Amino acid sequence: MSTTKWLKRVLVPFWTVEAVCLLALIGVNIYSLTTFVPASELDPTQYPFALRPGGYGIFVLWLYQRGDPWINNPTSDVQYYPAYGEFERAKIPKLLAINIVFLIVEIILAVLFSTTIILMARKKLSPRTHLVLACIRSALCLVLFVWVFFGFAWYIGGIFAITMMICLFAQLIYISVIVGRSREKT
């Protein structure tokens, strides 16, 4: 049993923000994996790339990026990423694999997050265990952060990734203080 006095007023706000960001990332990723518009249902004047012989359709992603190769919807900020339609059919499984790996990393983060909260609720969360779990979560969140900012995601995902990184680093600072105090006692 852990004798450490964790301050809930310190941890709960960070956990709340982290949970909201993590659920939003998972939700948007699942939405982008499951929302596929086949080429037969697309307007040929708006999406000519999807109706070419190699065209497969488009996956709808939430994007807040202007210009470049994105197709903009003038009536809203939500835009559609047509790259899946531009690629040949052979490349679609590779792109889906990237999204699935992204989703797996998010699910691992959610499992580690849940483990931390369950151990805290059962009063079995030692400083060393908490530090190890927080370090692993920070490393995985850093992977998401790198993915978001170096080519695989969208701006709103960047906001979630930055927010999660700030929360995790703040938790790491707090946990390292607690670990330091527990070492001084022994």
MOGIUR-V521064 format. One record per backbone hydrogen bond with DSSP energy under -1.0 kcal/mol. NH is the residue of the N-H (numbers start at 1). CO is the residue of the C=O. If there is no record, write none. Layout:
nh=NH co=CO
nh=NH co=CO
//
This chain:
nh=2 co=123
nh=6 co=4
nh=10 co=7
nh=11 co=7
nh=12 co=8
nh=15 co=11
nh=16 co=12
nh=17 co=13
nh=18 co=14
nh=19 co=15
nh=20 co=16
nh=21 co=17
nh=22 co=18
nh=23 co=19
nh=24 co=20
nh=25 co=21
nh=26 co=22
nh=27 co=23
nh=28 co=24
nh=29 co=25
nh=30 co=26
nh=31 co=27
nh=32 co=28
nh=33 co=29
nh=34 co=30
nh=35 co=31
nh=36 co=34
nh=37 co=58
nh=41 co=38
nh=42 co=39
nh=47 co=43
nh=55 co=52
nh=58 co=37
nh=60 co=35
nh=70 co=67
nh=71 co=80
nh=76 co=73
nh=80 co=71
nh=85 co=82
nh=86 co=82
nh=87 co=83
nh=91 co=88
nh=95 co=91
nh=96 co=92
nh=97 co=93
nh=98 co=94
nh=99 co=95
nh=100 co=96
nh=101 co=97
nh=102 co=98
nh=103 co=99
nh=104 co=100
nh=105 co=101
nh=106 co=102
nh=107 co=103
nh=108 co=104
nh=109 co=105
nh=110 co=106
nh=111 co=107
nh=112 co=108
nh=113 co=109
nh=114 co=110
nh=115 co=111
nh=116 co=112
nh=117 co=113
nh=118 co=114
nh=119 co=115
nh=120 co=116
nh=121 co=117
nh=122 co=118
nh=123 co=120
nh=124 co=119
nh=126 co=124
nh=130 co=126
nh=131 co=127
nh=132 co=128
nh=133 co=129
nh=134 co=130
nh=135 co=131
nh=136 co=132
nh=137 co=133
nh=138 co=134
nh=139 co=135
nh=140 co=136
nh=141 co=137
nh=142 co=138
nh=143 co=139
nh=144 co=140
nh=145 co=141
nh=146 co=142
nh=147 co=143
nh=148 co=144
nh=149 co=145
nh=150 co=146
nh=152 co=147
nh=158 co=154
nh=159 co=155
nh=160 co=156
nh=161 co=157
nh=162 co=158
nh=163 co=159
nh=164 co=160
nh=165 co=161
nh=166 co=162
nh=167 co=163
nh=168 co=164
nh=169 co=165
nh=170 co=166
nh=171 co=167
nh=172 co=168
nh=173 co=169
nh=174 co=170
nh=175 co=171
nh=176 co=172
nh=177 co=173
nh=178 co=174
nh=179 co=175
nh=180 co=176
nh=181 co=177
nh=182 co=178
nh=183 co=179
nh=184 co=180
nh=185 co=181
//
